[in-house]
Amino acid sequence: MGEELGETDERPIPPPFMWACDQCVRWLRRLALKWDDPEGCFWEQLRTAEHIAKDHPADVPAQHLDGCELCPYYARRDDGDAGLVWAQHRARGLFMPASLARLM
């Protein structure tokens, strides 16, 4: 990811459920190893969020109520995959800085 993060936009410490899950730990580790890679860690971000949305749905945070531009869009969608994509969007905030997590 390479860019400098501000003090208020640092990577959050993932919640305990992620550390208790072997698959989450594997994805977090891959993400950490690729974080400063010039090619980025986009794939690792996607896979981590997908895993959380599919395997830990009760731990996915609720809709962002603080002016998130994407949550209202996802809430209006009614296609079959909208729920999973929206859950991935919300899950990214568990392990990514908000400025990056809310880009998709």
C-alpha positions in Angstrom: 0.0 0.0 0.0 3.0 2.2 0.4 1.2 5.5 1.3 1.7 7.2 4.6 -1.3 6.9 6.9 -2.3 9.7 9.2 -2.5 9.2 13.0 -6.3 8.9 12.8 -6.2 6.5 9.9 -4.0 3.7 11.2 -4.7 0.1 10.7 -7.0 -1.1 13.4 -6.2 -4.0 15.7 -8.4 -6.8 14.4 -11.1 -8.0 16.9 -10.6 -11.2 19.0 -12.7 -13.4 16.8 -10.3 -13.0 14.0 -7.3 -14.1 16.1 -9.3 -17.2 17.2 -9.9 -18.3 13.6 -7.0 -20.0 11.8 -8.2 -18.8 8.4 -8.5 -15.2 9.5 -5.0 -15.3 10.9 -3.7 -16.7 7.6 -5.4 -13.9 5.7 -4.2 -11.2 8.2 -0.7 -12.5 7.9 -0.8 -12.5 4.1 -2.2 -9.0 4.2 0.6 -7.8 6.6 3.3 -9.3 4.4 2.0 -7.6 1.2 1.0 -4.3 2.8 4.1 -2.4 1.6 4.5 -4.3 -1.6 4.6 -1.9 -4.6 1.9 -4.1 -6.3 -0.3 -3.7 -3.3 -2.4 -6.1 -1.2 -5.8 -5.7 -2.9 -6.3 -9.5 -3.3 -5.6 -10.1 0.3 -8.0 -7.4 1.4 -10.8 -8.9 -0.8 -10.2 -12.4 0.4 -10.1 -11.5 4.1 -13.3 -9.5 3.8 -15.0 -12.3 1.8 -13.9 -14.9 4.5 -15.4 -12.8 7.3 -18.6 -12.2 5.4 -19.1 -15.9 4.6 -17.7 -17.5 7.8 -18.3 -14.9 10.5 -21.6 -13.2 9.4 -22.6 -12.4 13.0 -19.3 -10.5 13.5 -19.8 -8.2 10.5 -20.4 -4.7 11.7 -23.7 -3.0 11.2 -24.3 -0.3 8.5 -22.1 2.7 8.8 -24.2 5.6 10.1 -21.5 8.2 9.9 -21.9 9.5 6.4 -20.5 6.5 4.5 -21.3 7.0 0.8 -21.5 3.3 -0.1 -23.8 1.9 2.6 -27.0 3.6 1.3 -26.1 2.3 -2.2 -25.6 -1.3 -1.0 -28.8 -1.1 1.2 -30.9 -0.2 -1.9 -29.6 -3.0 -4.1 -31.8 -6.0 -4.4 -29.8 -8.4 -6.6 -28.7 -11.7 -5.1 -25.1 -10.8 -4.2 -25.8 -7.4 -2.7 -25.8 -8.7 0.9 -22.5 -10.4 0.6 -20.8 -7.5 -1.1 -22.2 -5.1 1.5 -21.0 -7.3 4.3 -17.6 -7.4 2.8 -17.6 -3.6 2.6 -18.5 -3.4 6.3 -16.0 -6.1 7.3 -13.1 -4.3 5.7 -13.2 -1.8 8.6 -12.2 -4.5 11.0 -8.7 -4.8 9.5 -8.2 -1.8 7.2 -8.0 2.0 7.9 -11.4 3.6 7.3 -10.1 5.7 4.4 -9.1 2.5 2.5 -11.8 0.2 3.8 -14.6 2.4 2.4 -13.3 2.7 -1.1 -15.3 -0.3 -2.1 
